[in-house]
Amino acid sequence: MRRFLDRYWYAYAMVLPVVVVIAVLVLYPLAQGVYFTFTNINEGNIANPVLERPATFDFVGFKNYLNVLSGGDSFGAFWGTLVRTLIWTFSCVFFHYTIGLGLAMLLNRQVRGRTLYRVLLILPWAVPAFISAFAWKYMFNAQYGIINQLLRSAGLPDPVWLGQSNWALVSVIIVNTWLGVPFMMVALLGGLQSIPGDLYEAAEVDGATPWQRFRHVTLPGLRSVSSTVVLLGIIWTFNMFPVIYLIAGPNPNARILVTYAFERFFSGASRDYAIASTYGVLILSVLLVFATIYRRALRKQGEVW
């Protein structure tokens, strides 16, 4: 061990600051949040140095988990919000991947103005999310928004996009798709450029149709890239807070688990920190289970990840 440390002490010294920062900013709050899930802590019984009030919350065991998972939470049902979160997540990632792949295949060809097209298509990714959210929120305005004005001019129904209906969820899916496509496009474009052109030439010589070349050359060649970006996309989208909250606000028809946890932590006469922390731990648990199953599925297909 001493010989090992003498040889690699420099590497550990370089990594130590990162480990300390992660421990302070991630691990300690995570451990504190997990502890809160076993208590009844809220705004009324937490310690308040300004009022010189000591903490009076109690340890309640698994009561919060049983309350949330059994649907006893008075603020809303966990399972209904989970279903909406899954619809939101897989819809966004599906459109991210399919549209991003289509644009990547177009930009992978030698077309005039390809550099300009790349810059324009990356702009949604470059613009800060809150600016894009406010711009889309104005466009979705039922009375003055440009989207409804175009629909009315075409003689089509103009829904209340951000009202108390399922159109609110459709609206945020549209915005998040617009924001997430550039990342998928750039990642998949890099994957397409790493596929040897000889494979396409050999397939064309063998008489393969464009669809067969796409199915048997392009998709297998993108498998490693696709598996990574899809997993990242699911994790990011599952926890996507700013797009939904800046556009739809505390709208129950667009509420997902992460915005639900935020509402429980910061809303109401008595902020329920225990239930909010319970939702946070459940969100982490769902993502860990999904990542584990996803990784095992990739290993069965021969992918190393």
DRENVOKE-155234 format. One line per 3 residues: number of its first residue (from 1); their letters; for each residue x, y, z of N, C-alpha, C. Coordinates in steps of 0.1 Angstrom, whole numbers, plus 5000, padded with zeros to 4 digits. Layout:
DRENVOKE-155234
NUM	A	X Y Z X Y Z X Y Z; ...
***
This chain:
DRENVOKE-155234
1	MRR	5008 4988 5000 5000 5000 5000 5009 5013 5000; 5020 5012 5008 5028 5024 5008 5035 5026 4995; 5039 5015 4988 5045 5016 4975 5035 5022 4965
4	FLD	5022 5017 4966 5012 5022 4957 5009 5037 4959; 5009 5041 4972 5007 5056 4975 5018 5064 4970; 5031 5059 4972 5042 5066 4967 5042 5068 4952
7	RYW	5036 5059 4945 5036 5059 4931 5025 5068 4925; 5013 5068 4932 5001 5075 4927 4997 5086 4936; 5005 5091 4944 5001 5102 4954 4997 5114 4946
10	YAY	5003 5117 4935 5000 5129 4927 4986 5128 4922; 4982 5117 4916 4969 5115 4911 4958 5117 4922; 4960 5111 4933 4951 5112 4944 4950 5126 4949
13	AMV	4961 5133 4949 4961 5147 4954 4953 5156 4944; 4953 5153 4931 4945 5160 4921 4930 5157 4922; 4927 5145 4926 4913 5140 4927 4907 5145 4940
16	LPV	4915 5147 4951 4910 5150 4964 4901 5162 4964; 4904 5173 4958 4895 5185 4959 4882 5182 4953; 4881 5174 4942 4868 5171 4936 4860 5162 4945
19	VVV	4867 5153 4952 4860 5144 4961 4854 5152 4973; 4862 5162 4978 4857 5170 4989 4845 5178 4984; 4846 5184 4972 4834 5192 4967 4822 5184 4966
22	IAV	4823 5172 4960 4812 5163 4958 4806 5159 4971; 4815 5156 4981 4810 5152 4994 4802 5163 5001; 4807 5176 4999 4800 5187 5006 4787 5191 4999
25	LVL	4788 5191 4985 4776 5196 4978 4766 5185 4974; 4770 5173 4974 4761 5162 4970 4758 5152 4981; 4769 5146 4986 4767 5134 4995 4761 5139 5009
28	YPL	4766 5150 5014 4760 5155 5027 4745 5159 5025; 4741 5167 5015 4727 5170 5014 4719 5157 5011; 4724 5148 5004 4717 5135 5001 4715 5128 5014
31	AQG	4725 5126 5022 4724 5119 5035 4714 5126 5044; 4714 5140 5044 4705 5147 5052 4690 5146 5047; 4688 5145 5034 4675 5143 5028 4670 5129 5032
34	VYF	4678 5119 5031 4674 5106 5035 4670 5105 5049; 4677 5112 5058 4674 5113 5072 4660 5119 5074; 4658 5130 5067 4645 5137 5068 4633 5128 5065
37	TFT	4635 5119 5056 4624 5110 5052 4619 5102 5063; 4627 5100 5074 4623 5092 5085 4618 5100 5097; 4615 5113 5094 4610 5122 5104 4597 5129 5100
40	NIN	4592 5137 5108 4580 5145 5104 4583 5160 5104; 4595 5163 5099 4600 5177 5099 4592 5185 5089; 4589 5197 5093 4582 5207 5085 4586 5221 5090
43	EGN	4579 5231 5084 4583 5245 5087 4580 5248 5102; 4570 5241 5108 4566 5244 5121 4575 5238 5132; 4583 5228 5129 4590 5221 5140 4605 5221 5137
46	IAN	4610 5227 5126 4624 5228 5123 4631 5238 5132; 4643 5237 5134 4650 5247 5142 4651 5260 5135; 4649 5271 5143 4649 5284 5137 4657 5293 5146
49	PVL	4670 5296 5142 4679 5304 5151 4674 5318 5152; 4667 5324 5143 4662 5337 5144 4652 5339 5155; 4643 5329 5156 4632 5329 5166 4637 5322 5179
52	ERP	4650 5317 5179 4655 5310 5190 4646 5298 5193; 4642 5291 5183 4633 5279 5184 4641 5267 5181; 4641 5257 5191 4648 5245 5188 4640 5236 5179
55	ATF	4647 5226 5174 4640 5216 5165 4631 5207 5174; 4619 5204 5170 4610 5196 5178 4604 5184 5169; 4610 5182 5157 4605 5171 5149 4609 5157 5155
58	DFV	4601 5147 5151 4603 5134 5157 4606 5124 5146; 4612 5113 5151 4615 5102 5142 4602 5093 5140; 4598 5091 5127 4586 5084 5125 4588 5071 5117
61	GFK	4600 5067 5114 4603 5055 5107 4599 5056 5092; 4592 5045 5088 4588 5045 5073 4574 5050 5071; 4569 5058 5080 4556 5063 5079 4554 5072 5066
64	NYL	4564 5080 5063 4563 5089 5051 4563 5080 5038; 4571 5070 5037 4571 5061 5026 4557 5054 5024; 4552 5049 5035 4539 5042 5034 4528 5052 5031
67	NVL	4529 5064 5036 4519 5074 5033 4519 5078 5018; 4531 5080 5012 4532 5084 4998 4528 5072 4989; 4534 5060 4992 4531 5049 4983 4517 5043 4983
70	SGG	4511 5045 4995 4497 5041 4996 4487 5050 4991; 4491 5062 4986 4482 5072 4981 4475 5080 4992; 4480 5080 5004 4475 5087 5015 4479 5101 5016
73	DSF	4488 5105 5008 4493 5119 5007 4481 5128 5003; 4478 5138 5011 4466 5146 5009 4468 5156 4997; 4481 5159 4994 4484 5169 4983 4482 5163 4969
76	GAF	4482 5150 4968 4481 5143 4955 4486 5129 4956; 4483 5121 4945 4487 5107 4945 4501 5105 4938; 4509 5098 4945 4522 5095 4939 4522 5087 4926
79	WGT	4513 5077 4925 4513 5069 4913 4508 5076 4901; 4498 5085 4903 4493 5093 4891 4504 5102 4886; 4511 5108 4896 4522 5117 4892 4533 5109 4885
82	LVR	4536 5097 4890 4546 5089 4884 4543 5085 4869; 4530 5082 4867 4526 5078 4853 4527 5091 4844; 4524 5102 4849 4525 5114 4841 4540 5117 4839
85	TLI	4549 5114 4848 4563 5116 4847 4569 5107 4836; 4564 5094 4836 4569 5085 4826 4564 5089 4812; 4552 5093 4811 4547 5098 4798 4555 5110 4793
88	WTF	4558 5119 4802 4566 5131 4799 4580 5127 4795; 4586 5118 4802 4600 5114 4800 4601 5106 4787; 4594 5096 4785 4595 5088 4773 4591 5095 4760
91	SCV	4581 5103 4761 4577 5111 4750 4588 5121 4745; 4594 5128 4755 4604 5137 4751 4617 5130 4746; 4621 5119 4752 4633 5112 4748 4630 5106 4734
94	FFH	4618 5101 4731 4615 5095 4718 4616 5106 4707; 4610 5117 4710 4611 5128 4700 4626 5133 4699; 4633 5134 4710 4647 5138 4710 4655 5129 4700
97	YTI	4653 5116 4702 4661 5107 4695 4657 5106 4680; 4645 5105 4677 4640 5103 4663 4643 5116 4655; 4640 5128 4660 4642 5140 4653 4657 5143 4652
100	GLG	4664 5140 4663 4679 5142 4663 4686 5133 4654; 4681 5121 4653 4687 5111 4643 4685 5116 4629; 4672 5120 4626 4669 5125 4613 4677 5137 4609
103	LAM	4679 5146 4617 4687 5158 4614 4702 5155 4613; 4706 5145 4621 4720 5141 4621 4723 5134 4607; 4714 5126 4602 4716 5120 4589 4716 5130 4578
106	LLN	4708 5140 4579 4708 5150 4569 4721 5158 4569; 4725 5162 4581 4738 5170 4582 4750 5161 4579; 4749 5148 4579 4760 5140 4576 4763 5139 4561
109	RQV	4754 5144 4553 4756 5144 4539 4763 5157 4535; 4769 5156 4523 4776 5168 4517 4765 5177 4510; 4760 5186 4518 4750 5196 4513 4755 5210 4514
112	RGR	4750 5218 4505 4755 5232 4505 4749 5239 4518; 4758 5247 4525 4754 5254 4537 4753 5245 4549; 4759 5234 4549 4758 5224 4560 4763 5231 4573
115	TLY	4774 5239 4573 4779 5245 4585 4768 5255 4591; 4762 5263 4582 4752 5272 4587 4740 5264 4593; 4736 5253 4587 4725 5245 4592 4729 5240 4606
118	RVL	4741 5236 4608 4745 5231 4621 4744 5241 4632; 4749 5253 4628 4748 5264 4638 4734 5268 4642; 4725 5268 4632 4711 5272 4634 4704 5261 4643
121	LIL	4707 5249 4640 4701 5238 4648 4706 5236 4662; 4718 5242 4664 4724 5241 4678 4719 5253 4686; 4714 5263 4680 4710 5275 4688 4700 5272 4699
124	PWA	4690 5263 4698 4681 5261 4709 4689 5255 4721; 4700 5248 4719 4708 5243 4730 4717 5254 4736; 4721 5264 4728 4730 5274 4732 4722 5285 4740
127	VPA	4710 5287 4737 4702 5297 4744 4699 5292 4758; 4700 5301 4769 4697 5296 4782 4682 5292 4783; 4680 5281 4791 4667 5275 4791 4656 5284 4796
130	FIS	4659 5293 4806 4648 5302 4811 4644 5312 4800; 4653 5316 4791 4649 5325 4781 4640 5318 4771; 4644 5306 4767 4636 5298 4758 4622 5295 4764
133	AFA	4622 5292 4777 4609 5289 4784 4600 5301 4784; 4605 5313 4787 4596 5325 4787 4592 5328 4772; 4600 5326 4762 4596 5329 4749 4585 5319 4744
136	WKY	4586 5307 4747 4576 5297 4744 4563 5299 4752; 4564 5304 4764 4553 5307 4773 4544 5318 4766; 4551 5328 4761 4544 5339 4754 4538 5333 4741
139	MFN	4545 5325 4734 4539 5320 4721 4527 5311 4724; 4527 5304 4736 4515 5296 4739 4504 5303 4745; 4505 5316 4747 4494 5324 4753 4481 5322 4745
142	AQY	4470 5319 4752 4458 5316 4745 4452 5328 4737; 4455 5340 4741 4449 5351 4734 4458 5358 4725; 4471 5360 4729 4480 5368 4722 4491 5360 4715
145	GII	4493 5348 4719 4504 5339 4714 4503 5337 4699; 4515 5337 4692 4515 5335 4678 4510 5321 4673; 4511 5311 4682 4506 5298 4678 4491 5298 4676
148	NQL	4484 5303 4686 4469 5304 4684 4465 5313 4674; 4473 5324 4671 4469 5333 4660 4470 5326 4647; 4480 5318 4645 4482 5310 4633 4471 5300 4631
151	LRS	4467 5293 4643 4456 5284 4642 4443 5290 4639; 4440 5302 4644 4428 5309 4641 4427 5313 4627; 4439 5318 4622 4439 5323 4608 4437 5311 4598
154	AGL	4441 5299 4602 4438 5287 4594 4425 5281 4596; 4417 5286 4605 4404 5281 4608 4404 5269 4617; 4414 5267 4624 4416 5255 4633 4412 5259 4648
157	PDP	4409 5250 4656 4406 5253 4670 4419 5258 4677; 4417 5268 4686 4429 5273 4693 4427 5270 4708; 4434 5259 4713 4432 5255 4727 4439 5264 4736
160	VWL	4435 5263 4749 4442 5270 4760 4453 5261 4764; 4465 5264 4758 4476 5255 4760 4480 5253 4774; 4481 5264 4782 4486 5263 4795 4475 5263 4806
163	GQS	4463 5259 4802 4452 5259 4812 4451 5246 4819; 4440 5244 4825 4438 5232 4834 4433 5220 4825; 4442 5216 4816 4439 5204 4807 4451 5197 4803
166	NWA	4450 5187 4796 4462 5179 4791 4470 5186 4781; 4465 5197 4776 4473 5205 4766 4485 5211 4773; 4485 5213 4786 4496 5218 4794 4508 5209 4793
169	LVS	4505 5196 4794 4516 5186 4793 4521 5185 4779; 4512 5186 4769 4516 5186 4755 4525 5198 4752; 4522 5210 4758 4530 5222 4756 4544 5220 4761
172	VII	4546 5215 4773 4559 5214 4779 4567 5203 4772; 4560 5193 4766 4567 5183 4758 4573 5189 4746; 4565 5198 4739 4569 5205 4727 4582 5213 4730
175	VNT	4581 5221 4741 4593 5229 4744 4605 5221 4747; 4603 5211 4756 4615 5203 4759 4621 5195 4747; 4612 5191 4738 4617 5185 4726 4626 5195 4718
178	WLG	4621 5207 4717 4628 5218 4710 4642 5220 4716; 4642 5219 4730 4655 5222 4737 4664 5210 4736; 4659 5198 4736 4668 5186 4737 4672 5180 4724
181	VPF	4666 5183 4713 4670 5178 4700 4685 5181 4696; 4690 5193 4698 4704 5196 4694 4714 5187 4701; 4712 5184 4713 4722 5175 4720 4722 5161 4713
184	MMV	4710 5156 4711 4709 5143 4704 4715 5144 4690; 4712 5154 4683 4717 5156 4669 4732 5156 4669; 4739 5164 4678 4753 5165 4678 4759 5151 4682
187	ALL	4754 5145 4692 4760 5132 4696 4758 5121 4685; 4747 5121 4679 4744 5111 4669 4752 5114 4656; 4754 5127 4653 4762 5131 4642 4776 5126 4643
190	GGL	4782 5127 4655 4795 5122 4658 4796 5107 4656; 4785 5100 4661 4785 5085 4659 4784 5082 4644; 4776 5089 4636 4775 5086 4622 4788 5088 4615
193	QSI	4796 5098 4619 4808 5101 4612 4819 5091 4616; 4817 5083 4626 4826 5072 4630 4823 5059 4623; 4812 5058 4616 4809 5045 4609 4817 5045 4596
196	PGD	4825 5035 4593 4833 5035 4581 4824 5035 4568; 4828 5043 4559 4820 5044 4546 4821 5031 4538; 4831 5023 4541 4832 5010 4533 4820 5001 4536
199	LYE	4814 5002 4548 4803 4994 4551 4791 4997 4542; 4789 5010 4540 4778 5014 4531 4780 5011 4517; 4793 5012 4513 4796 5008 4499 4794 4993 4496
202	AAE	4798 4985 4506 4796 4971 4505 4782 4967 4505; 4774 4973 4513 4760 4971 4514 4753 4975 4501; 4757 4986 4495 4751 4990 4483 4755 4981 4471
205	VDG	4767 4976 4471 4771 4967 4461 4763 4954 4462; 4760 4950 4474 4752 4938 4476 4737 4940 4473; 4733 4952 4469 4719 4954 4465 4710 4958 4477
208	ATP	4716 4963 4488 4708 4967 4499 4700 4980 4496; 4688 4980 4500 4680 4992 4498 4684 5003 4509; 4680 5016 4507 4683 5026 4518 4678 5022 4531
211	WQR	4666 5016 4532 4661 5012 4545 4670 5000 4551; 4674 4991 4543 4682 4980 4548 4696 4985 4552; 4701 4995 4545 4714 5001 4549 4712 5008 4563
214	FRH	4701 5015 4564 4699 5022 4577 4697 5012 4588; 4690 5001 4586 4687 4991 4596 4699 4983 4600; 4707 4978 4590 4717 4969 4593 4731 4975 4593
217	VTL	4732 4988 4590 4746 4994 4591 4745 5006 4600; 4736 5015 4598 4735 5027 4606 4732 5025 4621; 4720 5018 4623 4716 5016 4637 4726 5007 4645
220	PGL	4732 4996 4639 4742 4989 4647 4754 4998 4650; 4758 5006 4640 4769 5014 4642 4767 5025 4652; 4755 5029 4655 4752 5039 4665 4748 5033 4678
223	RSV	4748 5020 4680 4743 5013 4692 4750 5019 4704; 4763 5020 4704 4770 5024 4716 4767 5038 4720; 4767 5047 4710 4763 5061 4712 4749 5062 4716
226	SST	4740 5055 4710 4726 5056 4713 4723 5052 4727; 4729 5041 4731 4726 5036 4745 4730 5046 4755; 4741 5054 4753 4746 5064 4762 4737 5076 4762
229	VVL	4734 5081 4751 4726 5094 4750 4711 5091 4754; 4706 5080 4752 4692 5077 4756 4692 5076 4771; 4701 5069 4777 4702 5069 4792 4703 5082 4798
232	LGI	4712 5091 4793 4714 5104 4798 4701 5112 4796; 4695 5111 4784 4683 5118 4781 4672 5114 4791; 4670 5102 4794 4660 5098 4803 4662 5103 4817
235	IWT	4675 5103 4822 4678 5108 4835 4675 5123 4836; 4680 5131 4826 4679 5145 4826 4664 5149 4824; 4657 5142 4816 4643 5146 4814 4634 5142 4826
238	FNM	4637 5131 4832 4630 5127 4844 4631 5137 4855; 4642 5144 4856 4645 5154 4866 4644 5168 4861; 4638 5170 4849 4637 5183 4843 4627 5192 4851
241	FPV	4632 5202 4858 4624 5211 4866 4621 5224 4859; 4631 5231 4854 4629 5245 4849 4619 5246 4838; 4619 5237 4828 4610 5239 4817 4596 5238 4821
244	IYL	4592 5228 4829 4579 5227 4834 4574 5238 4843; 4583 5241 4853 4578 5251 4862 4578 5265 4857; 4587 5269 4848 4587 5282 4842 4576 5284 4832
247	IAG	4572 5273 4825 4561 5274 4815 4547 5272 4821; 4546 5260 4828 4532 5257 4833 4530 5261 4847; 4541 5263 4855 4539 5266 4869 4534 5255 4877
250	PNP	4527 5257 4888 4521 5246 4896 4508 5241 4890; 4509 5237 4878 4497 5232 4871 4496 5217 4873; 4486 5212 4879 4485 5197 4882 4485 5189 4869
253	NAR	4481 5194 4858 4481 5186 4845 4495 5185 4839; 4504 5193 4844 4518 5192 4839 4528 5188 4850; 4523 5184 4862 4531 5182 4873 4538 5168 4872
256	ILV	4551 5168 4874 4558 5156 4875 4564 5154 4889; 4571 5144 4891 4576 5141 4905 4585 5152 4910; 4594 5157 4902 4604 5166 4907 4597 5180 4910
259	TYA	4588 5184 4902 4580 5196 4905 4571 5194 4917; 4566 5182 4918 4557 5179 4930 4565 5180 4943; 4577 5175 4943 4586 5176 4955 4589 5190 4958
262	FER	4591 5198 4948 4594 5213 4950 4582 5220 4956; 4570 5216 4951 4558 5222 4957 4556 5219 4971; 4559 5206 4975 4557 5202 4989 4567 5209 4998
265	FFS	4579 5212 4992 4590 5218 5000 4588 5233 5002; 4582 5240 4992 4582 5254 4992 4567 5260 4992; 4557 5252 4991 4543 5256 4990 4535 5252 5002
268	GAS	4524 5259 5004 4515 5255 5015 4518 5263 5028; 4508 5263 5037 4510 5270 5049 4521 5264 5058; 4522 5251 5058 4532 5244 5065 4540 5236 5055
271	RDY	4552 5240 5052 4560 5233 5042 4565 5220 5048; 4562 5210 5041 4564 5196 5045 4577 5191 5040; 4588 5193 5047 4601 5189 5043 4603 5174 5042
274	AIA	4596 5167 5051 4597 5153 5052 4591 5146 5039; 4579 5150 5035 4573 5144 5023 4581 5148 5011; 4586 5161 5010 4594 5165 4999 4606 5157 4998
277	STY	4613 5154 5009 4625 5146 5009 4622 5131 5005; 4610 5126 5009 4606 5113 5005 4604 5112 4990; 4598 5122 4984 4597 5122 4970 4611 5122 4963
280	GVL	4620 5130 4969 4634 5130 4963 4640 5117 4963; 4639 5110 4974 4645 5096 4976 4639 5087 4966; 4625 5088 4965 4618 5079 4956 4622 5081 4941
283	ILS	4624 5094 4938 4629 5097 4924 4642 5091 4921; 4652 5092 4931 4665 5086 4930 4664 5071 4929; 4655 5065 4936 4653 5050 4936 4648 5046 4922
286	VLL	4639 5053 4917 4633 5049 4904 4644 5050 4893; 4652 5060 4893 4663 5062 4883 4674 5051 4885; 4677 5048 4898 4687 5037 4900 4682 5024 4895
289	VFA	4669 5021 4898 4664 5008 4893 4664 5008 4878; 4660 5019 4871 4660 5019 4857 4674 5018 4851; 4683 5025 4857 4697 5024 4852 4703 5010 4853
292	TIY	4700 5003 4864 4705 4990 4866 4699 4980 4856; 4686 4981 4853 4679 4972 4843 4684 4976 4829; 4686 4988 4826 4691 4993 4813 4705 4987 4811
295	RRA	4713 4988 4821 4727 4983 4820 4728 4968 4817; 4719 4961 4825 4719 4946 4823 4714 4943 4809; 4704 4950 4804 4699 4948 4790 4710 4950 4780
298	LRK	4718 4961 4782 4729 4963 4773 4740 4953 4773; 4743 4948 4785 4753 4937 4786 4748 4924 4779; 4735 4921 4780 4730 4909 4773 4731 4911 4758
301	QGE	4731 4923 4753 4732 4926 4738 4747 4927 4734; 4756 4925 4744 4770 4926 4740 4776 4940 4742; 4769 4949 4747 4774 4963 4748 4781 4964 4762
304	VW	4793 4970 4762 4801 4972 4774 4798 4987 4778; 4792 4988 4790 4789 5001 4795 4791 5001 4810
***
